[in-house]
């Protein structure tokens, strides 16, 4: 068998945690090899070992690449060998051009002077290879996420990539951009480029992977050859979580009461382009004990609606009314929105949801510091008690509440964000893409939390790009397109086809 890569007996420990325990991985030359597992299973850690982010000497075991045992000391070493990693959080400089980003640190220069003509010429060639027609001098922050991902791949090609590692490459992309990226990977396969792809989207893995390796709790559980055509999603899930998930969504019996919040004639202008309406005269309501879904394509205005409702944290010239429990509510600032009973779990937990370099103990009480304070001074003992209580209640996997949020898996980071807002005791909880970048096991736990919140009489609004998710956990769905609500239907009567039809008929 022609293996481009073998990782043998890889063991990696952090203080109090064994992240990898004797992991073995074999990757054939020219294949797409999928790496699956729950958040915290060790997938990203294994790839950081391979790519030199965790250098030789910081782990046990050996890496054999193209038949030679390697002792990589850093990313520069692995890139010289053609091993390129693209992280989930893209490593691009927004204010620089595409060309500047692609050749940053690898400049086309003569006698210490950058040759911009050659830089732009080579950039244009690379962009053509990944299917982009943009001008090389276009600033990166003028591109959508899908195109930024392709710029990262063009950057990898500029370094003569042989083994491309992609960590959750489609987690932030819409369906069209995801399809384009997967097609590109399959084209690279024809050209002999090997790829290792970490993903929680099992349908995508089933579509393009030649081999699937599953990790659980830092150990190799199984390696499956997809050429037999007998690898099913249920088999992968069973290996990932150690049990069968017969139903992806927990059962619930809705007990829906009276209207808790009503939004009337809500209109929001774009923060920089006053003539653009991000939210256009939206009206909706949510009831006690209800899980309400908001469906729509990326750019339809769902996040803008949620953020503008939550303390006007998005937009300008906002008009309309918010009525909570029959009374006009003041949601003009975030503290006032919290006092009115609202909470908002952002889609970007790393940037807006957490203070990453602070501990779980410090993060959990942030939305309700009065709850852990004595005469305006935070009581650290009480702070620890609250964090420990939510650690147990939410099943947050960590070494202790003193662990920094940055070192948690995505699923556990999301549980910390949820804990923060639940400690604020809201009546209405808005969840924006609550399971983005989270594995199926952690998703089930989040769905169970949502179910229990509704059962306790809370009103939950779920914004999600995953239609099966909305159909699986909600009671009622609004459909949004181009800043407007274009349809409403009980979830029992909803299908993906009906939702898409509403979007298309409205002009989307």
C-alpha positions as CSV (number, residue, x, y, z in Angstrom):
1,X,0.0,0.0,0.0
2,X,1.4,3.4,-1.0
3,X,1.0,5.5,2.2
4,X,2.1,9.2,2.0
5,X,1.6,9.4,5.8
6,X,1.7,7.2,8.8
7,X,1.3,8.4,12.4
8,X,2.2,5.7,14.9
9,X,1.4,5.7,18.6
10,X,0.9,9.4,18.9
11,X,0.3,10.4,22.5
12,X,-0.1,14.1,23.5
13,X,-0.7,15.3,27.1
14,X,-1.7,18.7,28.5
15,X,-1.8,19.4,32.2
16,X,-4.5,17.1,33.6
17,X,-5.6,15.9,30.2
18,X,-4.4,13.2,27.9
19,X,-5.6,14.6,24.5
20,X,-4.2,11.8,22.4
21,X,-3.6,8.2,23.5
22,X,-1.6,6.0,21.2
23,X,-3.3,7.2,18.0
24,X,-2.5,5.6,14.7
25,X,-3.4,7.1,11.3
26,X,-2.5,5.8,7.8
27,X,-3.2,8.0,4.8
28,X,-2.9,6.7,1.2
29,X,-1.3,8.9,-1.5
30,X,-3.9,10.9,-3.5
31,X,-6.9,10.1,-1.3
32,X,-9.4,12.2,0.6
33,X,-9.2,11.0,4.2
34,X,-11.9,12.1,6.6
35,X,-11.2,12.5,10.3
36,X,-14.3,12.3,12.5
37,X,-15.1,12.4,16.2
38,X,-16.9,14.4,18.8
39,X,-15.6,17.8,19.9
40,X,-12.7,17.0,22.2
41,X,-11.9,13.7,20.5
42,X,-8.5,14.9,19.5
43,X,-8.9,15.5,15.8
44,X,-7.4,19.0,15.7
45,X,-4.7,18.1,18.2
46,X,-3.6,15.3,16.0
47,X,-3.4,17.6,13.0
48,X,-1.5,20.2,15.0
49,X,1.1,17.4,15.8
50,X,1.3,16.6,12.1
51,X,1.6,20.2,11.0
52,X,4.4,21.1,13.5
53,X,2.3,23.4,15.6
54,X,3.0,20.9,18.4
55,X,6.7,20.3,17.7
56,X,8.7,17.1,17.9
57,X,9.5,16.4,21.6
58,X,6.1,17.7,22.8
59,X,4.5,14.4,22.0
60,X,5.3,10.7,21.9
61,X,5.1,8.5,18.8
62,X,6.5,8.9,15.3
63,X,5.5,10.5,12.0
64,X,6.5,8.8,8.8
65,X,6.0,11.0,5.7
66,X,6.9,9.8,2.2
67,X,8.8,6.9,3.7
68,X,10.9,9.0,6.1
69,X,10.7,9.4,9.8
70,X,10.2,13.1,10.5
71,X,10.9,15.4,13.5
72,X,9.1,18.6,12.6
73,X,10.1,21.6,14.8
74,X,7.5,24.0,13.4
75,X,5.1,24.9,10.6
76,X,8.0,26.1,8.4
77,X,9.4,22.5,8.4
78,X,6.1,20.9,7.4
79,X,5.4,23.5,4.7
80,X,8.8,22.8,3.1
81,X,7.6,19.2,2.8
82,X,4.3,20.3,1.2
83,X,2.1,19.7,4.3
84,X,-0.3,22.7,4.6
85,X,-3.0,23.1,7.2
86,X,-6.0,25.4,6.8
87,X,-7.6,26.1,10.2
88,X,-11.3,26.6,10.9
89,X,-10.6,30.2,11.7
90,X,-9.0,31.5,8.5
91,X,-5.5,32.9,8.8
92,X,-6.0,35.8,6.4
93,X,-5.3,39.5,7.0
94,X,-8.5,41.3,6.1
95,X,-7.1,44.7,5.1
96,X,-4.5,43.2,2.8
97,X,-5.1,42.2,-0.9
98,X,-5.6,38.6,-2.1
99,X,-2.1,38.7,-3.6
100,X,-0.5,40.1,-0.4
101,X,-2.2,37.3,1.6
102,X,-1.2,34.5,-0.7
103,X,2.5,35.4,-0.7
104,X,2.7,36.8,2.9
105,X,6.0,35.4,4.2
106,X,6.8,33.8,0.9
107,X,7.1,37.0,-1.2
108,X,8.1,37.2,-4.9
109,X,11.1,39.4,-4.4
110,X,14.4,40.4,-6.2
111,X,17.2,41.8,-4.1
112,X,14.8,42.4,-1.2
113,X,12.3,44.3,-3.3
114,X,8.8,42.8,-4.0
115,X,8.0,42.2,-7.6
116,X,4.4,43.2,-7.7
117,X,3.9,42.4,-11.3
118,X,5.1,38.8,-10.8
119,X,3.1,38.6,-7.5
120,X,-0.1,39.5,-9.3
121,X,0.6,37.3,-12.3
122,X,1.2,34.2,-10.1
123,X,-1.9,35.1,-7.9
124,X,-4.1,35.3,-11.0
125,X,-2.9,31.8,-12.0
126,X,-3.6,30.4,-8.6
127,X,-7.0,32.0,-8.4
128,X,-7.9,30.4,-11.7
129,X,-6.9,27.0,-10.3
130,X,-9.5,27.4,-7.4
131,X,-12.2,28.9,-9.6
132,X,-11.9,32.6,-8.6
133,X,-12.1,35.5,-11.0
134,X,-11.3,38.2,-8.6
135,X,-8.6,40.9,-9.2
136,X,-5.5,39.9,-7.2
137,X,-5.5,43.4,-5.7
138,X,-9.0,43.0,-4.2
139,X,-9.0,43.3,-0.4
140,X,-9.8,40.1,1.4
141,X,-12.4,41.7,3.6
142,X,-14.4,42.5,0.5
143,X,-14.8,38.8,-0.2
144,X,-17.5,36.4,1.3
145,X,-16.4,33.5,3.5
146,X,-16.6,31.0,0.6
147,X,-14.2,33.0,-1.5
148,X,-11.9,33.6,1.5
149,X,-11.7,29.8,2.0
150,X,-10.7,29.5,-1.7
151,X,-8.0,32.1,-1.2
152,X,-6.6,30.0,1.7
153,X,-6.5,27.0,-0.7
154,X,-4.8,29.1,-3.4
155,X,-2.2,30.1,-0.7
156,X,-1.7,26.4,0.0
157,X,-1.1,25.7,-3.7
158,X,1.5,28.5,-3.9
159,X,3.5,26.4,-1.4
160,X,3.4,23.4,-3.7
161,X,1.1,21.4,-1.4
162,X,1.2,17.6,-1.4
163,X,-0.9,17.0,1.7
164,X,-3.7,19.5,2.5
165,X,-5.3,19.5,5.9
166,X,-8.7,21.2,6.2
167,X,-10.2,21.7,9.7
168,X,-14.0,22.1,9.3
169,X,-13.7,23.8,5.9
170,X,-17.4,24.2,5.3
171,X,-18.7,25.0,8.8
172,X,-19.3,28.7,8.0
173,X,-20.2,28.3,4.3
174,X,-23.6,28.2,2.7
175,X,-24.7,25.2,0.6
176,X,-23.5,26.6,-2.7
177,X,-20.0,27.5,-1.4
178,X,-19.7,24.1,0.4
179,X,-20.5,22.3,-2.9
180,X,-17.9,24.4,-4.8
181,X,-15.3,23.6,-2.2
182,X,-16.0,19.8,-2.1
183,X,-15.9,19.7,-5.9
184,X,-12.5,21.5,-5.8
185,X,-11.2,18.9,-3.4
186,X,-12.3,16.1,-5.7
187,X,-10.6,17.8,-8.6
188,X,-7.4,18.1,-6.5
189,X,-7.6,14.3,-5.9
190,X,-7.5,13.7,-9.6
191,X,-4.3,15.8,-9.7
192,X,-2.7,13.6,-7.0
193,X,-3.0,16.0,-4.0
194,X,-3.8,14.2,-0.8
195,X,-6.3,15.7,1.6
196,X,-7.2,15.1,5.3
197,X,-10.5,16.7,6.1
198,X,-12.0,17.2,9.6
199,X,-15.7,17.6,9.5
200,X,-18.9,17.1,11.5
201,X,-21.0,17.1,8.3
202,X,-21.4,13.4,7.7
203,X,-23.3,13.9,4.5
204,X,-20.3,15.7,3.0
205,X,-17.9,13.1,4.3
206,X,-20.0,10.3,2.7
207,X,-20.0,12.2,-0.6
208,X,-16.2,12.7,-1.0
209,X,-14.2,10.6,1.4
210,X,-12.2,7.5,0.3
211,X,-11.3,6.6,3.9
212,X,-12.8,7.6,7.3
213,X,-10.9,7.4,10.6
214,X,-12.9,7.9,13.8
215,X,-11.4,9.2,17.0
216,X,-13.1,9.0,20.4
217,X,-11.6,10.3,23.7
218,X,-8.2,10.7,22.1
219,X,-7.9,7.2,20.7
220,X,-8.4,5.6,17.3
221,X,-11.7,3.7,17.2
222,X,-12.0,2.7,13.6
223,X,-10.8,3.2,10.0
224,X,-13.4,2.6,7.3
225,X,-12.7,2.1,3.6
226,X,-15.5,3.8,1.7
227,X,-14.8,2.0,-1.6
228,X,-17.0,-0.8,-0.4
229,X,-20.0,1.5,-0.4
230,X,-21.2,0.1,2.9
231,X,-20.2,2.9,5.3
232,X,-23.4,4.5,6.7
233,X,-23.9,7.6,8.8
234,X,-25.3,5.5,11.7
235,X,-22.1,3.4,11.7
236,X,-19.9,6.6,11.9
237,X,-22.1,8.0,14.7
238,X,-22.0,4.8,16.7
239,X,-18.2,4.9,16.6
240,X,-18.0,8.6,17.4
241,X,-20.3,8.6,20.4
242,X,-19.9,5.0,21.6
243,X,-23.6,4.4,21.2
244,X,-26.3,4.4,18.6
245,X,-28.4,7.5,18.1
246,X,-31.6,6.1,16.8
247,X,-33.2,9.5,16.8
248,X,-31.1,12.6,16.2
249,X,-33.5,14.8,18.1
250,X,-34.8,14.1,21.7
251,X,-38.5,13.5,22.0
252,X,-40.6,16.2,23.6
253,X,-44.3,16.9,24.3
254,X,-44.8,20.7,23.8
255,X,-46.8,22.6,26.4
256,X,-47.3,26.0,24.8
257,X,-48.9,28.9,26.6
258,X,-49.7,32.5,25.9
259,X,-47.7,35.0,23.9
260,X,-44.6,36.1,25.7
261,X,-43.0,38.4,23.2
262,X,-44.4,40.2,20.2
263,X,-42.4,42.2,17.7
264,X,-44.2,44.8,15.6
265,X,-43.1,46.6,12.4
266,X,-39.4,46.1,13.2
267,X,-37.2,47.8,10.6
268,X,-33.4,48.1,10.7
269,X,-31.1,50.0,8.4
270,X,-27.6,48.8,7.5
271,X,-25.0,50.3,9.9
272,X,-23.0,51.8,7.0
273,X,-25.3,52.1,4.0
274,X,-28.4,53.9,5.3
275,X,-30.4,53.3,2.2
276,X,-30.2,49.5,2.7
277,X,-32.8,47.8,4.8
278,X,-31.3,44.8,6.7
279,X,-34.7,44.1,8.3
280,X,-37.8,45.2,6.6
281,X,-41.0,45.7,8.7
282,X,-40.9,42.3,10.4
283,X,-43.8,41.2,12.6
284,X,-43.7,38.0,14.7
285,X,-44.5,36.5,18.1
286,X,-43.2,33.7,20.4
287,X,-45.2,31.9,23.1
288,X,-44.4,30.5,26.5
289,X,-42.8,27.1,26.3
290,X,-42.4,27.3,22.5
291,X,-39.4,26.6,20.4
292,X,-39.7,28.9,17.4
293,X,-37.5,28.5,14.3
294,X,-36.3,31.2,11.9
295,X,-35.3,29.7,8.5
296,X,-33.6,31.4,5.6
297,X,-30.5,31.5,3.4
298,X,-27.3,33.2,4.5
299,X,-27.7,37.0,4.1
300,X,-31.5,36.8,4.6
301,X,-31.3,39.1,7.7
302,X,-31.8,36.5,10.5
303,X,-28.7,37.4,12.5
304,X,-29.3,41.1,11.9
305,X,-32.9,40.8,13.2
306,X,-31.7,39.0,16.4
307,X,-28.8,41.4,17.1
308,X,-31.0,44.5,16.6
309,X,-33.6,43.1,19.0
310,X,-30.9,42.4,21.5
311,X,-29.9,45.9,22.6
312,X,-29.7,47.3,19.1
313,X,-26.3,45.7,18.8
314,X,-26.7,45.8,15.0
315,X,-28.0,48.5,12.7
316,X,-29.1,52.1,12.6
317,X,-32.4,54.0,12.5
318,X,-34.2,51.1,14.1
319,X,-38.0,51.5,14.4
320,X,-40.8,49.2,15.7
321,X,-42.0,47.9,19.0
322,X,-41.1,44.9,21.3
323,X,-43.8,43.9,23.7
324,X,-42.9,41.4,26.5
325,X,-45.6,40.0,28.7
326,X,-48.1,42.5,27.4
327,X,-45.9,45.6,28.1
328,X,-43.8,47.7,25.8
329,X,-40.2,46.7,26.5
330,X,-37.1,48.9,26.3
331,X,-34.5,47.0,24.4
332,X,-32.4,50.0,23.3
333,X,-29.2,48.8,25.0
334,X,-27.9,45.3,25.9
335,X,-28.4,45.8,29.7
336,X,-32.0,47.0,29.1
337,X,-32.7,44.0,26.8
338,X,-31.4,41.7,29.5
339,X,-33.6,43.4,32.1
340,X,-36.5,43.0,29.7
341,X,-35.9,39.2,29.8
342,X,-34.0,38.6,26.5
343,X,-30.8,36.7,26.0
344,X,-28.8,36.2,22.8
345,X,-26.4,33.4,22.1
346,X,-24.3,34.6,19.1
347,X,-23.4,32.5,16.1
348,X,-19.7,33.5,16.7
349,X,-19.0,32.2,20.2
350,X,-15.2,32.7,19.9
351,X,-15.5,36.4,19.1
352,X,-18.6,37.6,20.9
353,X,-19.7,34.8,23.2
354,X,-16.7,34.1,25.4
355,X,-13.6,35.8,26.9
356,X,-11.3,33.1,25.5
357,X,-8.3,33.8,27.8
358,X,-10.5,33.7,30.9
359,X,-11.5,30.6,32.9
360,X,-14.9,28.9,32.9
361,X,-15.4,30.3,36.4
362,X,-15.0,33.8,35.0
363,X,-17.1,33.3,31.9
364,X,-20.2,31.8,33.3
365,X,-21.4,34.7,35.5
366,X,-20.6,37.5,33.0
367,X,-24.2,38.3,32.0
368,X,-25.3,38.5,35.6
369,X,-22.4,39.7,37.7
370,X,-24.8,40.9,40.4
371,X,-25.7,37.3,41.0
372,X,-22.1,36.6,42.2
373,X,-21.4,40.0,43.8
374,X,-21.5,41.3,47.4
375,X,-21.8,45.1,47.6
376,X,-20.6,45.5,44.0
377,X,-17.5,43.2,44.6
378,X,-17.4,39.8,42.9
379,X,-17.4,37.0,45.5
380,X,-14.9,34.5,44.0
381,X,-16.2,31.6,46.1
382,X,-19.8,32.3,44.8
383,X,-18.4,32.6,41.3
384,X,-16.8,29.2,41.6
385,X,-20.0,27.7,43.0
386,X,-22.1,29.0,40.1
387,X,-19.5,27.8,37.5
388,X,-19.4,24.3,39.1
389,X,-23.2,24.1,39.3
390,X,-23.4,24.8,35.5
391,X,-20.5,22.6,34.7
392,X,-22.5,19.7,36.2
393,X,-25.9,20.8,34.9
394,X,-24.6,21.3,31.3
395,X,-22.2,18.4,31.3
396,X,-19.2,20.6,30.4
397,X,-16.2,18.4,29.9
398,X,-13.2,20.1,31.4
399,X,-10.3,19.5,33.8
400,X,-11.9,22.0,36.2
401,X,-13.7,25.4,36.2
402,X,-10.3,27.0,36.2
403,X,-9.7,25.8,32.7
404,X,-9.5,28.6,30.1
405,X,-12.3,28.7,27.6
406,X,-9.8,28.8,24.7
407,X,-8.8,25.2,25.5
408,X,-12.3,23.8,25.4
409,X,-13.8,22.0,22.4
410,X,-16.4,23.8,20.4
411,X,-19.3,21.9,21.9
412,X,-18.1,22.6,25.5
413,X,-17.5,26.3,24.6
414,X,-21.1,26.5,23.4
415,X,-22.3,25.0,26.7
416,X,-20.3,27.7,28.6
417,X,-22.0,30.4,26.5
418,X,-25.4,28.8,27.2
419,X,-24.6,28.7,30.9
420,X,-23.7,32.4,30.9
421,X,-27.1,33.3,29.6
422,X,-29.1,30.8,31.6
423,X,-27.6,32.3,34.8
424,X,-29.1,35.6,33.7
425,X,-32.5,33.9,33.9
426,X,-34.1,35.1,30.6
427,X,-37.7,34.6,29.6
428,X,-36.8,34.6,25.9
429,X,-33.6,33.0,24.6
430,X,-32.5,33.7,21.1
431,X,-30.0,31.0,19.8
432,X,-28.2,31.9,16.6
433,X,-26.7,28.8,14.9
434,X,-26.5,27.0,18.2
435,X,-24.8,23.8,16.9
436,X,-22.5,25.3,14.2
437,X,-19.2,23.4,14.3
438,X,-20.4,20.8,16.8
439,X,-20.5,17.1,16.5
440,X,-23.6,14.9,16.6
441,X,-23.2,13.8,20.2
442,X,-22.8,17.4,21.4
443,X,-25.7,18.5,19.2
444,X,-28.0,16.0,20.9
445,X,-27.0,17.5,24.2
446,X,-27.7,21.0,23.0
447,X,-31.1,19.9,21.6
448,X,-31.9,18.3,25.0
449,X,-31.1,21.6,26.8
450,X,-33.4,23.5,24.4
451,X,-36.2,21.0,25.0
452,X,-35.8,21.3,28.8
453,X,-35.8,25.1,28.6
454,X,-39.1,25.0,26.7
455,X,-40.5,22.5,29.2
456,X,-39.6,24.9,32.0
457,X,-41.7,27.6,30.3
458,X,-39.0,29.5,28.6
459,X,-39.5,30.8,25.0
460,X,-36.7,29.7,22.7
461,X,-36.0,31.2,19.2
462,X,-33.6,29.1,17.1
463,X,-32.0,30.6,14.0
464,X,-30.4,27.8,11.9
465,X,-29.1,27.2,8.4
466,X,-29.7,23.4,8.9
467,X,-33.3,22.8,7.9
468,X,-33.4,19.3,9.3
469,X,-32.4,20.8,12.7
470,X,-35.3,23.3,12.6
471,X,-37.7,20.6,11.5
472,X,-36.4,18.3,14.3
473,X,-36.6,20.6,17.3
474,X,-39.1,23.5,16.7
475,X,-42.9,23.9,17.1
476,X,-43.3,26.7,14.5
477,X,-41.1,28.2,11.7
478,X,-40.9,31.6,10.2
479,X,-39.2,31.9,6.8
480,X,-37.0,34.9,6.2
481,X,-35.7,36.3,2.9
482,X,-34.2,39.7,1.9
483,X,-34.9,41.1,5.4
484,X,-38.6,40.2,5.4
485,X,-40.7,37.3,6.8
486,X,-42.1,35.6,3.8
487,X,-43.9,32.7,5.4
488,X,-45.0,31.0,8.6
489,X,-46.1,27.4,9.2
490,X,-46.4,24.9,12.0
491,X,-43.4,22.6,12.0
492,X,-45.7,19.6,11.8
493,X,-46.7,20.8,8.3
494,X,-43.2,22.0,7.2
495,X,-40.8,20.4,4.8
496,X,-37.5,21.5,3.3
497,X,-39.3,21.8,0.0
498,X,-42.0,24.1,1.4
499,X,-39.5,26.3,3.0
500,X,-37.4,26.7,-0.1
501,X,-40.5,27.3,-2.2
502,X,-41.4,30.2,0.1
503,X,-37.9,31.7,-0.3
504,X,-37.9,31.3,-4.1
505,X,-41.4,32.7,-4.6
506,X,-40.5,35.7,-2.6
507,X,-37.7,36.5,-5.0
508,X,-34.8,34.9,-3.3
